[in-house]
Amino acid sequence: MKPERKDIAVISLDAYAGQFYAQQVQELFGERVSVWAYSVGDGSVEHIPRRYELYMVTTDAFDSVGDMHRYVPIDGEMMEIQVTLRWDVVHRLQSLPAGKRALFVNLSDKMCREAVSRLNQLGVNQLVFDLYYPGAPEPDMTQYDFVITPQETRYVPRGAREIVDIGHRVCSSSTMIEAALRLGYEDLLESKAFERYQREVATNTYSFDRIFARGLRLESQFEILMDILDEGLVGVNERGDVFACNRKMEEITGIAGADALHHPAARVYPFLPLARCLEEKAPQPARVVSLRGVNLNVMAVPVLRGDVCIGAFASVQRFNDAENRQNELRTQLLHKGHRAKYTFSDVLGNSPALRRCISILKKMSLTALPVLLIGETGTGKELFAHAVHNASPRASQPFVAINCAAMPENLLESELFGYEEGAFTGARKGGKPGLFEFAHKGTLFLDEVEGMSTALQCKLLRVLQEREIMRVGGNRIIAVDVRIVAATNEDLERRVEEGSFRRDLYYRLNTLPVLIPPLRERGSDLLLLIDHFRRGTGAAFTLSPDLERLLLSHQWRGNIRELRNVVEYFSYTGQAVVGPEDLPPTFHYLPCSPSETGPAVPPELPALDSCPPEDLRFVLEQLERADQAGHSLGRESILAAAREAGLPLSQQEVRRILTGLDQAGLARVSRGRGGTRLTPEGRALCRRLNGVQMPVKLV
């Protein structure tokens, strides 16, 4: 009976590499499979049409697990593509003269390091390698005797003496074997095609012909796999006696297989958790052990037949420097926020308030000073934080985000600063680095920073001042270089006055404050956003004129978040033209005050740069009331009145308004505690303005 043909999707970063791997898989598996190639680089991955039996993904395709599962179903059969070289390429490179300098050229720093690390493992150790990739500093080509590249000659800098093109790296034999097992094609492992592929592809294990020569092929497919996988494997029976070990295990431990077979594993390999695995009948998770100064990653799994444990297998992998760096980076990328996703080009809108906000933030991005994003909930403060990082000189470094109000004080402290082993009950063995360490050389985004306790505020202030941290339960000072971007939807000045937020920390964070405009002040941007969200849902509807006027005059207390919910609701109404009657039942219309809809500026008011007319009018009203009561007025009194009225005025803005009135001859600002008084001209202006409708902005 002819086996059913199965479909495979190969997903890679580079389109050419993906097509090459797909062709390899197709040739090896033949008519058993149909293979399609998709690329992240050319965007074809966005158009995966259906579900596949197996997804083979290169290690550089996605930045995080979350990005991958946008295209690969969570319950889909997925595996990594590990790559290596052919033996003829390895021998060719080994023949190059020892001690020569070679420049290795590939698409990215990660791909360069993986390739050179693999060459070192395969015995190409006589050359001195440097790395080059697009975006790296231009090298001095006179230093290099050779340029080695896996068919990426287009990126080789000018002036190369000799280019050695080693062609595309190929899928490792363990990758092909894993694909066969996942697809249920175990019989292919004994085929001539697999035997030939194993001979041609460079590995550190036996080839199929030597395995067959030892007579193990007829015993068990597990024993075959043991000697073709790039990791050490040990098998024990139900009594814990070793019945199998592969060549890689001999190489790692220095213990010959003949000395291990038929002996208790607890005596031969005391560092393996095989006895516990047999006793508990449960997998033992991966952990790091040290053997003769070499770090090893070991794990064990039981072999169960029903409820009876008939043995166990342990795997051992040796860490080298390149693998340690790769694992560290991969661990960081799995955490939310370690990579900024958005730029200023992702911000939609053309309103003057938004354009001015973006212009200011672009300039602030170029500095290393803290940025404080002030705005109502739903205005997109986190998006702007991402954009600030991506526009800064730290764009290539980590971006770490945390919501300070989302977790208890003790948990937030350990997340930010990390902890040492034994610092508290439940602390991870070996300790854990904190987000400040993860964000080293990059940006740390503190959302809802007002949610920090005063004790944590004190520790944060020390980090900003001294650029150093100490883990919870530790005694070692760790230097960190982190740029802080904080966000708040509350009046921090009021929190300072109330005593719930430290004044010294406030002035540290308030170095570069920016007010994110609410949606109700962005005018026709609302229609652009509605169209954007509509296209995102795939719906086709238009707004009736009545509904458009209503939405434009709504206060939008939830801002962009509220608007998105409303548009998504519209997409399910099924109406071609959506009217007021189609609004969600939870939608409560709140009209904007006249000042929010932009009233005309009375010509009598002096023109002050970047000063809204309602702010200027408010200050004049306060000065007029004080004048009628026969006393002057200070800045703090004006700020207190503004807070009561819900007007977001800062000390700097009040100072600028008072200075402008003084220069216009409408008020006199006294030094010290003398306060400010209206001049006769100012009193006359107030009398004329009393007939002009300029109500104070309320929120």
Salt bridges, closest charged atoms under 4 A:
ASP7 OD2 - ARG50 NH1 3.12
ASP14 OD1 - ARG154 NH2 3.66
GLU31 OE1 - LYS2 NZ 3.47
GLU46 OE2 - ARG70 NH2 3.90
ASP63 OD2 - ARG339 NE 2.65
ASP75 OD1 - ARG51 NH2 3.00
GLU77 OE2 - ARG182 NH1 2.81
GLU80 OE2 - ARG330 NH1 3.60
ASP109 OD2 - ARG113 NE 3.15
ASP130 OD2 - ARG101 NH2 2.46
ASP145 OD1 - ARG161 NH1 3.40
GLU152 OE1 - ARG154 NE 2.90
GLU178 OE2 - ARG182 NE 2.84
ASP187 OD2 - ARG32 NH2 2.60
GLU190 OE1 - ARG217 NH1 3.45
GLU195 OE1 - LYS192 NZ 3.96
GLU195 OE2 - ARG199 NH1 3.36
GLU200 OE1 - ARG86 NH1 3.23
ASP227 OD2 - ARG214 NH1 3.46
ASP230 OD2 - ARG118 NH2 3.56
GLU238 OE2 - ARG239 NH1 3.62
ASP241 OD2 - ARG239 NE 3.50
GLU250 OE1 - ARG247 NE 3.70
GLU251 OE2 - LYS248 NZ 3.68
GLU251 OE2 - ARG318 NH2 2.99
GLU376 OE2 - ARG520 NH2 2.39
GLU382 OE2 - LYS336 NZ 3.52
GLU382 OE2 - HIS386 NE2 3.55
GLU413 OE2 - LYS459 NZ 2.98
GLU415 OE2 - LYS432 NZ 3.13
GLU437 OE2 - ARG471 NE 2.88
GLU468 OE2 - ARG462 NH2 3.05
ASP481 OD1 - ARG394 NH2 2.88
ASP481 OD2 - LYS441 NZ 3.71
ASP481 OD1 - ARG467 NH1 3.11
GLU490 OE1 - ARG495 NH1 2.63
GLU497 OE2 - ARG503 NH2 3.43
GLU498 OE2 - ARG494 NH1 2.80
ASP504 OD2 - ARG502 NH2 2.76
GLU521 OE2 - LYS697 NZ 2.11
ASP525 OD2 - ARG522 NE 3.20
ASP531 OD1 - ARG534 NH2 2.56
ASP531 OD2 - ARG535 NE 3.11
ASP546 OD1 - ARG549 NH2 2.34
GLU562 OE2 - HIS554 NE2 3.18
GLU596 OE2 - ARG520 NE 3.27
GLU621 OE2 - ARG617 NE 3.41
ASP627 OD2 - ARG683 NE 2.73
